[in-house]
Amino acid sequence: MELIAPDLMRRFDIPGPRYTSYPTADRFIPDPEGASLIGALRDRASGPTLPMSLYIHVPFCESVCYYCACNKVITKDHGKAQDYLRYLELEINQVSDHLAGPRGQLSPVSQLHFGGGSPTFLSDAELSDLVARLRARFEFVAGAECSIEIDPRTVNGARLAHIRQLGFNRVSFGVQDFDPRVQEAIHRVQPFEQVEALMKEARALHFDSINVDLIYGLPHQGPTSFARTLEQVVRIRPDRIALYAYAHLPARFKPQRRIDALVLPGADLKLRMLDQAIEKFLEQGYEYIGMDHFALPEDLLARVKREGKLQRNFQGYHTNAGSDLVGFGVSAISQVGRAYSQNVKTLAEYYAALDQGRLPVERGLTLNDDDLLRREVIMGLMCQGRVSFEPLERRYGIRFAEYFYEPLERIREFENFGLVVRNAAEIEVSKAGWFFVRAVAMAFDKYLWQHTDHHRFSKVL
Ligand code: SF4
């Protein structure tokens, strides 16, 4: 069964942002004093006490994966984690002082996510310490979603039990591919049996949701070997699957220079593997959530999607409607009210800022009304695949068809191919259109049409 027609693929597989935010992070401007973040935190402190999400970035990894495009520090020196945790606490204290404001009261936390790098680079004692400090500072709502990214090479059953006992109820395993040849070529060797055993442990520990990350387009991957990986993935049956396309950008990401471009699958093979994966997951009862994501029908993400309440932020799709996100650690991004803000990217800059009593912010942006409106449109497309005009017209005092005359002209081509359906009241992305939803959203991105250097981005598939 062919799910994505090759001619559509050739026409619409153009480079584009993943829209974990709008405006996208590359539009942020220098903000070394963290003015936009501080303003937004203070506004929040004087407004209603709404729950918020926290993100903690742990940048360390013991060895480098050659496909990596993350902000990380490769080291075997675990002593480095101690310094980092000390500074992390300074940042948490500074930000929570702003968040508490004159009322001296912090909003409750409804979501916590540990990402990296590899959060499991931290020892059990360090993880306990960090969680205890967060719990001492913030109140967590009952049933808060607490998730952590796990490098399967760094944990065993006992460590997993410890993570569960700390209150984490969601885990995400970085798998990428189970084929030994592919694993060797990406410098990330973790046999299927190891992940399968961890999966069984995680099930026995009753994590609410278990995610597996996969990548297609890696060196030596092909439909035959990828079919075996897919078979193994559905055998361990994670609740969620994230399936990313590998974007080979060695000029931007140094580790990728160790990947031999000659053994990378071409565009046609990548498309076949994507087709294979989609077919396999749907046949096995997974629901398509949106760009790159699948979930079992009973998983919260699938339920929230069916209810039309799916959200998207810097961590991808999430379930926490309207909640602000405060990020801690090097390169962490926050989204609070009208503000986006990103921390400095190196440990030296991070430590220096906190030593000087400053927030370690590097860049940020305060959104204007046009940004807010376009954010709603783009997130509506990315999450629900639909934008209804009337609520936006009412809230922003616009006529949708007039305000977005040019974007609506741009999406005509998608309409002609049945990827988008439009009537007088709404735009809806069709089933086939979902695979090109980034390209549809791009029509509404004002900054992209001001600067036409789209090639900074990876392709949409
Ligand atoms: S892919 Fe993940 S585990 Fe591998 S080097 Fe990058 S951040 Fe570390």
Boltz pocket constraint, residues with backbone or C-beta under 6 A from the ligand:
constraints:
  - pocket:
      binder: B
      contacts: [[A, 59], [A, 60], [A, 61], [A, 63], [A, 64], [A, 65], [A, 67], [A, 68], [A, 69], [A, 70], [A, 71], [A, 72], [A, 116], [A, 117], [A, 118], [A, 151]]
      max_distance: 6.0
